[in-house]
Amino acid sequence: MGRFVTRVLYRYGLLVILAALLVVFAVLRPAFASYANALIILQSVAIVGVVALGVTVSMTTGGFDLSAGAAVGAVVMVTALTMVRFNLTGGTAIVVGLLTGLLVAGVNALLTVVARIPDLVATLGTMFLFQGLALIITSGKSVAPGMTVDGVPAPGRYTEGFAWIGAGKIGSVPVPVIVFALVAVVVYLFLERTRWGIALYAIGGNAEAARLAGIRVARYRALAYAVSGICAAIAGIMLSARLGRGDVGAGDPYLLQSVAAALIGYAVLGANRPNTVGTVVGAVFIGVVINGMTMLNAPYYTQTFVQGALLAGALVVSYTLRSSVERL
């Protein structure tokens, strides 16, 4: 019986906790169980989820993209500058944002693949680099419609089409939720149904064995960071559209939340590896807890503590219980 319980907790423990939380919040606050609130939860985690999916891909090779939050912030600033300062179209801003994400990925690839700097150290350096760059190109100021540049009002504004990405709906479903779902499907198919995904997991399992098997490890590691950069860029575009301005440090909170979602995903169904389904569940888990606490009028300053506790619990399930299961 003890072995059975341990195996069940290892595979389904996180899902059981999530289901229990849904029931508790619904009982205490009936409005929590409404369709409208479900959309609110999904919309609140859409940006975090997209960033987390990119981080998940970077983790498949044994890497870790700490620059994801800085990439989001940089994309927010450059898209705002493109439309407000230079009076260009929303489509141009989207292209510039995607190119910015690829630029971050390129720097990461150069540092980790070419210079052979450990991933954590390299992406930490990239994080500070692009955080500083976002401040330099805006002189440390937020970018908003109507701002003055050299004593003259900025000529541009956020276009309606661009703003729709952050605040629009298709039917009753917010656009960010749809984008999150589409990115999740694409990343899932990429990792689970293509040879590139299989190669990425092989590199994460044993890079030297993958190299001996003929896999070009350097190229695939660069590919992983490219995917992470694109996901961060998509998230930055959605965040910029939602804010309607370029706020300094707008992307900073998304690093820890996305990493938490990806790591919590390790514990889903006993996967014990970076995976798309687990990351999506992890992002929704965080959203459910924060939304439920908010509806229960819990102090806002307890949210970070709770997120940390959830992450610690998920890691216990993923690592400690795994060791117990392997000994059975």
LUMFIZA-655462 format. One record per residue (C-alpha): x negated, y negated, z negated; residue in one letter. Coordinates in steps of 0.25 Angstrom, whole numbers, padded with zeros to 4 digits, always signed. Last residue first. Layout:
<recs>
XYZa ...
</recs>
This chain:
<recs>
-0043-0002+0019l -0056-0010+0020r -0052-0017+0032e -0039-0022+0026v -0046-0028+0014s -0056-0035+0023s -0044-0041+0031r -0038-0045+0018l -0049-0054+0014t -0052-0059+0028y -0039-0063+0035s -0030-0063+0023v -0039-0071+0015v -0042-0080+0026l -0027-0082+0027a -0026-0086+0013g -0037-0096+0014a -0030-0102+0026l -0017-0103+0018l -0024-0109+0006a -0031-0119+0015g -0018-0123+0021q -0011-0124+0008v -0022-0134+0003f -0021-0142+0015t -0006-0143+0013q -0007-0147-0001t -0009-0162+0002y +0004-0163+0009y +0011-0161-0004p +0022-0150-0003a +0036-0156+0000n +0042-0142+0003l +0044-0146+0018m +0029-0150+0018t +0025-0137+0012m +0033-0129+0023g +0027-0137+0034n +0013-0135+0029i +0015-0120+0027v +0022-0118+0040v +0012-0126+0048g +0000-0118+0042i +0007-0105+0045f +0010-0110+0059v -0005-0113+0062a -0009-0099+0056g +0002-0092+0064v -0004-0099+0077v -0018-0095+0073t -0014-0081+0070g -0007-0080+0084v -0019-0085+0091t -0030-0077+0084n -0043-0079+0077p -0047-0066+0070r -0042-0059+0058n -0029-0054+0065a -0023-0049+0052g -0009-0052+0057l -0012-0067+0055v -0024-0069+0046a -0033-0074+0056y -0023-0085+0059g -0025-0092+0046i -0039-0095+0052l -0033-0101+0064a -0023-0109+0057a -0033-0114+0046a -0043-0118+0058v -0032-0126+0064s -0028-0133+0051q -0042-0136+0048l -0045-0142+0061l -0032-0149+0063y -0034-0159+0052p -0045-0167+0060d -0037-0169+0073g -0031-0183+0070a -0045-0188+0065g -0043-0201+0071v -0029-0203+0076d -0026-0204+0091g -0012-0208+0093r +0002-0202+0097g +0001-0192+0085l +0008-0181+0092r +0001-0183+0106a -0012-0184+0099s -0010-0171+0091l -0005-0163+0104m -0017-0168+0112i -0026-0164+0100g -0020-0150+0099a -0022-0148+0114i -0037-0153+0112a -0039-0143+0101a -0034-0132+0109c -0043-0136+0121i -0055-0137+0111g -0052-0123+0105s -0051-0117+0119v -0064-0123+0123a -0070-0118+0110y -0066-0104+0114a -0072-0106+0128l -0085-0110+0122a -0086-0097+0114r -0082-0089+0127y -0093-0096+0135r -0103-0093+0124a -0099-0078+0122v -0100-0074+0137r -0094-0060+0135i -0102-0049+0141g -0100-0038+0130a -0114-0042+0124l -0109-0056+0122r -0096-0051+0115a -0105-0042+0106a -0113-0054+0102e -0101-0063+0099a -0094-0052+0090n -0080-0054+0086g -0079-0069+0090g -0085-0066+0103i -0075-0054+0106a -0063-0063+0102y -0068-0073+0112l -0069-0063+0123a -0055-0057+0120i -0050-0071+0122g -0057-0074+0135w -0052-0060+0140r -0038-0065+0139t -0026-0060+0131r -0028-0062+0116e -0036-0075+0116l -0031-0083+0128f -0017-0077+0127l -0017-0082+0112y -0023-0095+0116v -0013-0098+0127v -0001-0094+0118v -0006-0103+0106a -0008-0114+0116v +0006-0113+0121l +0012-0112+0107a +0004-0124+0102f +0009-0132+0115v +0023-0128+0112i +0022-0133+0097v +0016-0146+0102p +0027-0148+0112v +0038-0148+0100p +0049-0138+0103v +0063-0142+0103s +0064-0142+0119g +0050-0146+0123i +0046-0156+0113k +0037-0168+0113g +0029-0174+0101a +0014-0170+0103g +0014-0167+0118i +0025-0177+0121w +0015-0188+0117a +0007-0185+0129f +0019-0186+0138g +0023-0199+0132e +0010-0206+0134t +0002-0210+0122y -0002-0225+0124r -0012-0233+0132g -0017-0248+0133p -0024-0249+0120a -0021-0263+0114p -0033-0273+0116v -0042-0278+0105g -0053-0269+0109d -0044-0257+0109v -0031-0259+0101t -0021-0248+0097m -0007-0248+0104g -0006-0233+0105p -0015-0226+0095a -0030-0222+0094v -0035-0220+0080s -0048-0227+0077k -0062-0221+0074g -0068-0229+0085s -0059-0221+0095t -0070-0214+0103i -0079-0213+0090i -0068-0207+0081l -0065-0196+0091a -0080-0193+0093l -0082-0192+0078g -0072-0181+0077q -0077-0175+0089f -0091-0174+0084l -0087-0170+0070f -0079-0158+0075m -0090-0154+0085t -0100-0153+0074g -0090-0144+0066l -0088-0136+0079t -0103-0134+0080a -0105-0130+0065v -0093-0120+0065l -0097-0114+0079d -0112-0111+0075p -0121-0119+0085i -0125-0111+0097r -0129-0124+0105a -0123-0118+0118v -0111-0111+0112v -0108-0118+0099t -0112-0132+0101l -0109-0132+0116l -0096-0125+0114a -0091-0135+0103n -0095-0147+0112v -0087-0141+0123g -0075-0138+0114a -0075-0152+0110v -0075-0157+0124l -0064-0147+0128l -0055-0153+0118g -0059-0167+0123t -0055-0162+0137l -0042-0158+0132l -0039-0172+0126g -0044-0179+0139v -0034-0170+0147v -0023-0173+0137i -0026-0188+0137a -0025-0188+0153t -0012-0182+0152g -0007-0192+0142g -0011-0203+0152t -0022-0214+0151l -0021-0227+0143n -0036-0227+0139f -0034-0231+0125r -0021-0225+0122v -0020-0213+0131m -0034-0208+0132t -0038-0213+0118l -0026-0205+0112a -0030-0192+0120t -0045-0195+0115v -0041-0196+0100m -0032-0184+0099v -0042-0176+0107v -0053-0180+0097a -0044-0176+0085g -0041-0162+0091v -0055-0160+0094a -0059-0163+0080a -0049-0153+0075g -0055-0142+0084a -0069-0145+0080s -0070-0134+0070l -0069-0124+0081d -0074-0110+0075f -0081-0099+0082g -0081-0084+0081g -0076-0083+0095t -0061-0082+0091t -0063-0094+0082m -0063-0104+0094s -0050-0098+0099v -0044-0100+0085t -0049-0114+0085v -0041-0117+0097g -0028-0110+0092l -0030-0118+0079a -0030-0131+0087v -0017-0127+0094v -0011-0123+0080g -0015-0136+0073v -0008-0144+0084i +0005-0135+0084a +0005-0134+0069v +0015-0146+0066s +0023-0143+0078q +0025-0128+0074l +0029-0133+0060i +0039-0143+0066i +0045-0133+0075l +0048-0124+0064a +0054-0136+0056n +0064-0138+0068a +0067-0123+0068y +0071-0123+0054s +0065-0115+0043a +0058-0126+0035f +0072-0133+0034a +0076-0122+0024p +0065-0128+0014r +0063-0118+0002l +0068-0106+0010v +0061-0110+0023a +0048-0113+0016f +0048-0099+0009v +0052-0091+0021v +0042-0098+0030l +0031-0096+0019l +0035-0081+0018a +0033-0079+0033a +0020-0086+0033l +0015-0078+0021i +0019-0065+0028v +0012-0070+0041l +0000-0072+0033l +0000-0058+0027g +0003-0051+0039y -0010-0043+0043r -0018-0044+0031y -0006-0044+0021l -0001-0031+0028v -0015-0024+0028r -0016-0027+0013t -0002-0023+0010v -0005-0009+0017f -0018-0007+0010r -0011-0010-0003g +0000+0000+0000m 
</recs>
